[in-house]
Amino acid sequence: MAVLKRILSEPLLHFLVLALAIFGIYAVLNPASSQRTGQIVVSSGRVEQLAERFARTWQRAPSPTELKALVDDFVKEEVYYREALALGLDKDDTLIRRRLRLKLEFLSEAEADSRVPTDEQLSAYILANPRRFEIDPKVAFRQIFFDPARRGNKITQDIASALEALRATPDMELAEAGDATLLPAEFPLTDAANIGHSFGSGFSDAIAKAPAGTWLGPISSAYGLHLVLVMERSAASTPPLADIRSAVIREWTNARRKEIEDARFNRLLSRYHVRIELPKQAGERR
């Protein structure tokens, strides 16, 4: 008993017991730290992957020394990765959070990209989204240009005389009626966007409303005034699937990707209770 009492009174024993208690508490609070001595296995498949990545970059296979360096670097990265997780360095890091989010979103993209749509699915998608594939209406027309800088105050009278002559003699030479310009005298079937690019949006809007088969004007453009004859119109239309297959597949895949991503997120979200604490307005603070 005397010996036992002397041992129990030793300060060294007290220190050892205290150290073990602290270590035990730390192990409970940081369970990942007890796993830091876990095994790291560099499989043959991983070694082949490292060698293939090297070959794609340098257009040759790595030497034994280079391959060993690649493996050593992988092991170093794995050790640092595990230690960083054990220390909680991944917590509250915006870059890591975004990277992990992207990885989950890539899963949805891979699932959508792996699916090949049928013609029935593509046709149904066109019917549900006609405006995405519709060809805009087009107009074919002739135009005669009148230069305000050249004609001055006479331009209104000159245009009225030319318009009367054109209506009386539809086959007269257009060049005789107006002024020289680099703009074509005749435009084949052209959509509103391209007409607006050449003449301005105001001119394009006027052409869209103009009746076909008769000369009319004047219509203002970015250059001056014009007399216009609308010769032909084509209504908006949707091309057949065979002509726009690649575009439809692209849009269909994008839509499927969003559906899959939304469904996956909603499943994950259902596991959580979300509480949002909004900041008080300045007037509400006390």
ChimeraX attribute file (.defattr): number of C-alpha atoms within 10 A of each C-alpha:
attribute: neighborCount
match mode: 1-to-1
recipient: residues
	/A:1	6
	/A:2	7
	/A:3	8
	/A:4	8
	/A:5	9
	/A:6	9
	/A:7	13
	/A:8	12
	/A:9	11
	/A:10	10
	/A:11	10
	/A:12	11
	/A:13	12
	/A:14	12
	/A:15	11
	/A:16	11
	/A:17	12
	/A:18	12
	/A:19	12
	/A:20	11
	/A:21	12
	/A:22	11
	/A:23	12
	/A:24	12
	/A:25	11
	/A:26	13
	/A:27	13
	/A:28	11
	/A:29	10
	/A:30	14
	/A:31	11
	/A:32	15
	/A:33	16
	/A:34	12
	/A:35	12
	/A:36	13
	/A:37	9
	/A:38	9
	/A:39	7
	/A:40	9
	/A:41	9
	/A:42	13
	/A:43	9
	/A:44	9
	/A:45	9
	/A:46	13
	/A:47	16
	/A:48	12
	/A:49	12
	/A:50	16
	/A:51	19
	/A:52	16
	/A:53	14
	/A:54	17
	/A:55	13
	/A:56	10
	/A:57	9
	/A:58	10
	/A:59	10
	/A:60	11
	/A:61	15
	/A:62	18
	/A:63	10
	/A:64	9
	/A:65	8
	/A:66	13
	/A:67	17
	/A:68	13
	/A:69	13
	/A:70	17
	/A:71	16
	/A:72	13
	/A:73	12
	/A:74	16
	/A:75	15
	/A:76	11
	/A:77	12
	/A:78	15
	/A:79	15
	/A:80	12
	/A:81	14
	/A:82	17
	/A:83	16
	/A:84	13
	/A:85	14
	/A:86	17
	/A:87	13
	/A:88	12
	/A:89	12
	/A:90	14
	/A:91	11
	/A:92	9
	/A:93	9
	/A:94	9
	/A:95	10
	/A:96	13
	/A:97	12
	/A:98	11
	/A:99	11
	/A:100	11
	/A:101	11
	/A:102	12
	/A:103	11
	/A:104	14
	/A:105	18
	/A:106	14
	/A:107	15
	/A:108	21
	/A:109	18
	/A:110	11
	/A:111	14
	/A:112	20
	/A:113	15
	/A:114	9
	/A:115	10
	/A:116	11
	/A:117	13
	/A:118	10
	/A:119	13
	/A:120	9
	/A:121	13
	/A:122	17
	/A:123	15
	/A:124	12
	/A:125	16
	/A:126	21
	/A:127	12
	/A:128	10
	/A:129	13
	/A:130	13
	/A:131	13
	/A:132	12
	/A:133	18
	/A:134	13
	/A:135	15
	/A:136	15
	/A:137	15
	/A:138	20
	/A:139	21
	/A:140	18
	/A:141	21
	/A:142	17
	/A:143	22
	/A:144	27
	/A:145	27
	/A:146	24
	/A:147	16
	/A:148	15
	/A:149	9
	/A:150	10
	/A:151	13
	/A:152	9
	/A:153	10
	/A:154	10
	/A:155	16
	/A:156	14
	/A:157	11
	/A:158	14
	/A:159	21
	/A:160	15
	/A:161	12
	/A:162	18
	/A:163	22
	/A:164	13
	/A:165	13
	/A:166	20
	/A:167	13
	/A:168	10
	/A:169	10
	/A:170	13
	/A:171	8
	/A:172	12
	/A:173	10
	/A:174	16
	/A:175	12
	/A:176	10
	/A:177	19
	/A:178	19
	/A:179	15
	/A:180	13
	/A:181	13
	/A:182	6
	/A:183	13
	/A:184	10
	/A:185	15
	/A:186	15
	/A:187	15
	/A:188	13
	/A:189	15
	/A:190	16
	/A:191	19
	/A:192	20
	/A:193	13
	/A:194	13
	/A:195	20
	/A:196	17
	/A:197	12
	/A:198	15
	/A:199	16
	/A:200	17
	/A:201	17
	/A:202	14
	/A:203	20
	/A:204	22
	/A:205	13
	/A:206	15
	/A:207	21
	/A:208	16
	/A:209	8
	/A:210	15
	/A:211	15
	/A:212	17
	/A:213	12
	/A:214	14
	/A:215	23
	/A:216	20
	/A:217	17
	/A:218	18
	/A:219	17
	/A:220	18
	/A:221	18
	/A:222	13
	/A:223	15
	/A:224	14
	/A:225	22
	/A:226	22
	/A:227	22
	/A:228	25
	/A:229	22
	/A:230	21
	/A:231	18
	/A:232	14
	/A:233	18
	/A:234	14
	/A:235	9
	/A:236	13
	/A:237	13
	/A:238	16
	/A:239	13
	/A:240	11
	/A:241	15
	/A:242	9
	/A:243	10
	/A:244	12
	/A:245	15
	/A:246	11
	/A:247	13
	/A:248	21
	/A:249	18
	/A:250	12
	/A:251	18
	/A:252	19
	/A:253	20
	/A:254	15
	/A:255	14
	/A:256	18
	/A:257	21
	/A:258	16
	/A:259	14
	/A:260	18
	/A:261	20
	/A:262	14
	/A:263	13
	/A:264	15
	/A:265	14
	/A:266	11
	/A:267	11
	/A:268	10
	/A:269	11
	/A:270	9
	/A:271	8
	/A:272	8
	/A:273	7
	/A:274	8
	/A:275	6
	/A:276	6
	/A:277	6
	/A:278	6
	/A:279	8
	/A:280	9
	/A:281	7
	/A:282	7
	/A:283	6
	/A:284	7
	/A:285	7
	/A:286	5
